[in-house]
């Protein structure tokens, strides 16, 4: 994990509610800094894999195990997506905090830039009204509100992190082009931001070092760009044929990708830069893809 951060920062004891890709990346960074990390997962197989990777792993529906982890943590990170009845992390962590009397230094809730809805290519800022255009986005809006309300009600340092599409080793246009699953969907005027997983983790740890209770941050790269431009650029860089072009309603286009195309917006990361001292190591998709290609060659 190539993230920055002052080594003089207190060693984090991080509990991640959600053992997915971003959660594991954050856990690895906590350990790299000399701290410790634990993650939750309902899936026994995933918990076994996390344990094999050297992390403590627990079932979030095991109150005793969750209480012990909460009591030991200096920071809580919630990466699990919201469900129909709200954020599963909120429903389990708040009772654990109450039972144990724990008071972590920092709580981060990972949300999505889907909360902004469609801006027809315009800019979106953290204090703009939220107009989610999808069910997922609406659930994120609710989860954000519930976490911020809980923070105010319990005196907790809660911050919100709105992320666009994540990419990184194993999950990028490079990988999709190489395995033959890449598709080009053209939608004139459509633009998005992205963020490399390492930059997302760096933003989270920058916030731990400079917490601002109740604040929301958009963590993204510096260059909004159409998805077709990125895919074509990646193919050229690899020296491979351009992926096939399909319509948005083509059966090969996943539901998640269709939701992705509901919104067109440019995202500002100015607040994170100004308040957290954070800068993306990979300011555009070009630097991100070049770094992955360089790593693959070493």
C-alpha positions as CSV (number, residue, x, y, z in Angstrom):
1,X,0.0,0.0,0.0
2,X,1.7,3.2,-1.2
3,X,0.0,5.8,1.0
4,X,1.5,8.8,2.7
5,X,1.1,10.0,6.3
6,X,3.3,11.1,9.1
7,X,5.0,8.2,10.8
8,X,4.7,10.2,14.1
9,X,0.9,9.7,14.0
10,X,-0.4,7.6,16.9
11,X,-0.4,3.9,15.9
12,X,-4.0,3.1,14.8
13,X,-6.0,0.2,16.2
14,X,-8.6,0.0,13.4
15,X,-11.8,-1.9,13.4
16,X,-13.3,-2.1,9.9
17,X,-17.0,-3.0,9.6
18,X,-16.9,-4.7,6.2
19,X,-14.1,-7.0,5.0
20,X,-14.2,-6.1,1.3
21,X,-11.6,-4.7,-1.0
22,X,-11.4,-1.2,0.5
23,X,-11.7,-2.5,4.1
24,X,-8.8,-4.8,3.6
25,X,-6.7,-2.1,2.0
26,X,-7.3,0.2,5.0
27,X,-6.5,-2.7,7.4
28,X,-3.2,-3.4,5.6
29,X,-2.3,0.3,5.9
30,X,-3.0,0.3,9.6
31,X,-0.7,-2.7,10.1
32,X,2.0,-1.1,7.8
33,X,2.0,1.9,10.1
34,X,2.7,-0.3,13.1
35,X,-0.8,-0.5,14.3
36,X,-3.4,-3.3,14.3
37,X,-6.6,-4.1,12.4
38,X,-9.7,-6.2,12.8
39,X,-12.4,-6.7,10.2
40,X,-16.0,-8.1,10.2
41,X,-17.6,-10.4,7.8
42,X,-20.8,-12.5,8.0
43,X,-19.2,-15.1,5.6
44,X,-17.2,-17.8,7.4
45,X,-15.1,-18.4,4.3
46,X,-14.1,-14.7,4.1
47,X,-13.4,-14.6,7.8
48,X,-11.1,-17.6,7.3
49,X,-9.3,-15.8,4.4
50,X,-8.9,-12.6,6.5
51,X,-7.4,-14.7,9.3
52,X,-5.0,-16.3,6.9
53,X,-4.0,-12.8,5.7
54,X,-3.0,-12.0,9.3
55,X,-6.0,-10.0,10.5
56,X,-8.4,-10.6,13.3
57,X,-11.8,-11.4,11.8
58,X,-15.2,-11.7,13.5
59,X,-18.8,-12.2,12.8
60,X,-20.6,-8.8,13.2
61,X,-23.6,-10.7,14.6
62,X,-21.5,-12.0,17.5
63,X,-22.0,-9.3,20.2
64,X,-19.2,-10.5,22.5
65,X,-16.6,-10.6,19.7
66,X,-17.8,-7.2,18.4
67,X,-17.7,-5.7,21.9
68,X,-14.2,-6.8,22.4
69,X,-13.0,-5.3,19.1
70,X,-14.9,-2.0,19.7
71,X,-13.4,-1.7,23.2
72,X,-9.9,-2.1,21.7
73,X,-10.3,0.2,18.7
74,X,-9.1,3.8,18.4
75,X,-10.7,4.1,15.0
76,X,-13.8,2.6,13.4
77,X,-14.3,2.5,9.6
78,X,-17.6,1.4,8.1
79,X,-17.3,0.2,4.5
80,X,-20.3,-2.1,4.4
81,X,-23.0,-0.9,2.0
82,X,-26.4,0.1,3.4
83,X,-29.3,-2.3,3.4
84,X,-33.0,-1.7,2.9
85,X,-33.4,-0.9,6.6
86,X,-30.3,1.3,7.0
87,X,-26.6,0.9,7.7
88,X,-25.7,-2.5,9.2
89,X,-22.6,-1.0,10.8
90,X,-24.7,1.6,12.6
91,X,-27.1,-1.0,13.8
92,X,-24.4,-3.1,15.4
93,X,-21.6,-0.7,16.3
94,X,-23.8,1.9,18.2
95,X,-25.1,-0.8,20.7
96,X,-21.5,-2.1,21.1
97,X,-20.3,1.4,21.9
98,X,-23.1,1.8,24.4
99,X,-22.4,-1.6,26.0
100,X,-18.7,-1.1,26.3
101,X,-18.6,2.6,27.0
102,X,-15.9,2.9,24.3
103,X,-15.2,6.3,22.8
104,X,-13.0,5.9,19.6
105,X,-11.0,8.8,18.4
106,X,-12.4,8.6,14.9
107,X,-15.3,7.1,13.0
108,X,-15.4,7.1,9.2
109,X,-18.4,6.2,7.1
110,X,-17.6,5.4,3.5
111,X,-20.4,6.6,1.3
112,X,-20.7,7.1,-2.5
113,X,-20.8,10.1,-4.8
114,X,-24.2,8.6,-5.9
115,X,-25.7,10.8,-3.2
116,X,-25.1,13.8,-5.5
117,X,-27.3,12.4,-8.2
118,X,-27.0,13.7,-11.8
119,X,-25.4,17.1,-12.3
120,X,-25.6,17.0,-16.2
121,X,-21.9,17.3,-16.3
122,X,-21.7,20.1,-13.7
123,X,-19.7,20.2,-10.6
124,X,-20.7,18.6,-7.3
125,X,-19.6,19.9,-3.9
126,X,-20.0,18.5,-0.4
127,X,-22.5,21.2,0.8
128,X,-24.7,20.9,-2.3
129,X,-28.2,19.5,-1.8
130,X,-28.2,15.7,-2.3
131,X,-30.4,14.4,-5.1
132,X,-29.7,10.7,-5.4
133,X,-30.9,9.3,-8.7
134,X,-30.8,5.6,-7.6
135,X,-32.0,3.4,-4.8
136,X,-28.4,2.8,-3.8
137,X,-27.7,6.5,-3.7
138,X,-30.9,7.2,-1.6
139,X,-29.8,4.5,0.9
140,X,-26.4,6.2,1.2
141,X,-28.1,9.5,1.9
142,X,-30.0,8.0,4.7
143,X,-27.0,6.2,6.1
144,X,-25.0,9.4,6.1
145,X,-27.7,11.2,7.9
146,X,-28.1,8.5,10.5
147,X,-24.3,8.4,11.2
148,X,-24.1,12.2,11.5
149,X,-27.1,12.2,13.8
150,X,-25.5,9.5,16.0
151,X,-22.3,11.4,16.1
152,X,-24.0,14.5,17.3
153,X,-26.1,12.6,19.8
154,X,-23.3,10.6,21.4
155,X,-20.4,13.2,21.0
156,X,-18.6,11.0,18.5
157,X,-16.1,12.2,15.9
158,X,-17.9,11.0,12.7
159,X,-16.8,11.9,9.2
160,X,-18.3,11.0,5.8
161,X,-16.3,10.0,2.8
162,X,-18.0,10.1,-0.6
163,X,-16.1,7.9,-3.1
164,X,-16.6,7.5,-6.9
165,X,-15.6,4.3,-8.7
166,X,-12.6,2.7,-7.1
167,X,-9.9,1.1,-9.2
168,X,-6.5,-0.6,-8.5
169,X,-4.5,-3.7,-9.0
170,X,-6.9,-6.5,-10.1
171,X,-9.8,-4.1,-10.6
172,X,-9.1,-1.8,-13.4
173,X,-9.6,-1.2,-17.2
174,X,-6.3,-3.0,-17.7
175,X,-7.6,-6.2,-16.1
176,X,-10.9,-6.1,-18.0
177,X,-9.2,-5.5,-21.3
178,X,-6.7,-8.4,-20.7
179,X,-9.4,-10.8,-19.6
180,X,-11.8,-9.9,-22.4
181,X,-14.6,-8.5,-20.3
182,X,-14.1,-4.8,-21.2
183,X,-16.8,-3.0,-23.1
184,X,-17.1,0.5,-24.4
185,X,-20.4,2.3,-23.7
186,X,-20.7,5.8,-25.3
187,X,-23.0,8.3,-23.8
188,X,-22.3,11.8,-25.1
189,X,-21.5,14.4,-22.5
190,X,-21.1,11.7,-19.7
191,X,-18.1,12.4,-17.3
192,X,-17.0,10.7,-14.1
193,X,-14.2,10.9,-11.6
194,X,-12.4,7.9,-10.2
195,X,-10.0,7.2,-7.3
196,X,-7.2,4.7,-6.9
197,X,-7.7,2.5,-3.9
198,X,-4.4,3.7,-2.4
199,X,-5.5,7.3,-2.7
200,X,-8.8,6.5,-1.0
201,X,-7.0,4.9,1.9
202,X,-4.5,7.8,2.1
203,X,-7.5,10.1,2.5
204,X,-9.0,8.1,5.3
205,X,-5.7,8.1,7.3
206,X,-5.2,11.9,6.6
207,X,-8.6,12.4,8.2
208,X,-7.6,10.3,11.3
209,X,-4.7,12.7,11.7
210,X,-6.8,15.8,11.3
211,X,-10.4,14.9,12.3
212,X,-13.3,17.3,11.7
213,X,-16.4,16.0,13.4
214,X,-19.5,16.0,11.2
215,X,-17.6,16.8,8.0
216,X,-18.2,15.2,4.6
217,X,-15.4,14.8,2.1
218,X,-15.3,13.8,-1.6
219,X,-12.2,11.7,-2.2
220,X,-11.6,11.6,-6.0
221,X,-8.9,12.2,-8.6
222,X,-8.3,15.6,-10.3
223,X,-9.7,14.9,-13.8
224,X,-13.3,14.0,-14.6
225,X,-13.2,11.9,-17.8
226,X,-15.6,9.9,-20.0
227,X,-15.4,6.1,-19.4
228,X,-14.9,5.4,-23.1
229,X,-11.9,7.7,-23.2
230,X,-10.3,5.8,-20.3
231,X,-11.0,2.4,-21.8
232,X,-9.6,3.4,-25.2
233,X,-6.6,5.0,-23.6
234,X,-5.9,1.9,-21.6
235,X,-6.2,-0.3,-24.7
236,X,-3.7,1.9,-26.6
237,X,-1.3,1.8,-23.7
238,X,-1.4,-2.0,-23.7
239,X,-1.1,-2.2,-27.4
240,X,-4.3,-4.2,-27.6
241,X,-7.4,-3.9,-29.7
242,X,-10.1,-1.5,-28.6
243,X,-12.8,-3.3,-26.6
244,X,-16.1,-3.9,-28.4
245,X,-18.6,-1.0,-28.3
246,X,-22.1,-1.8,-27.0
247,X,-25.3,0.0,-26.1
248,X,-26.1,0.6,-22.5
249,X,-29.0,-1.9,-22.7
250,X,-26.9,-4.7,-24.1
251,X,-27.1,-7.9,-21.9
252,X,-23.3,-7.8,-21.5
253,X,-23.6,-4.5,-19.5
254,X,-24.1,-5.2,-15.8
255,X,-26.8,-3.6,-13.7
256,X,-24.1,-1.9,-11.7
257,X,-22.6,-0.4,-14.8
258,X,-26.1,0.8,-15.9
259,X,-26.5,2.5,-12.5
260,X,-23.1,4.1,-13.0
261,X,-24.3,5.8,-16.2
262,X,-27.3,7.3,-14.5
263,X,-25.2,10.3,-13.3
264,X,-22.9,12.7,-15.1
265,X,-20.9,15.0,-12.9
266,X,-17.6,16.5,-12.1
267,X,-16.4,16.1,-8.5
268,X,-14.4,18.5,-6.5
269,X,-11.8,17.3,-4.0
270,X,-10.8,20.8,-2.9
271,X,-12.1,20.4,0.7
272,X,-10.1,17.2,1.3
273,X,-7.0,18.9,0.0
274,X,-7.5,22.1,2.1
275,X,-8.6,20.5,5.4
276,X,-6.8,17.2,5.4
277,X,-3.6,18.1,3.6
278,X,-4.3,15.2,1.2
279,X,-3.3,15.0,-2.4
280,X,-3.9,12.0,-4.7
281,X,-0.8,10.2,-5.6
282,X,-2.5,9.4,-8.9
283,X,-4.2,12.7,-9.9
284,X,-5.6,11.2,-13.1
285,X,-6.4,7.7,-14.5
286,X,-3.2,7.9,-16.6
287,X,-0.9,7.9,-13.6
288,X,-2.9,5.2,-11.9
289,X,-2.7,2.8,-14.8
290,X,1.0,3.5,-15.4
291,X,1.7,2.6,-11.8
292,X,-0.1,-0.6,-12.1
293,X,1.7,-1.5,-15.3
294,X,5.0,-0.6,-13.6
295,X,4.2,-2.8,-10.6
296,X,3.3,-5.7,-12.9
297,X,6.7,-5.5,-14.6
298,X,8.6,-5.7,-11.3
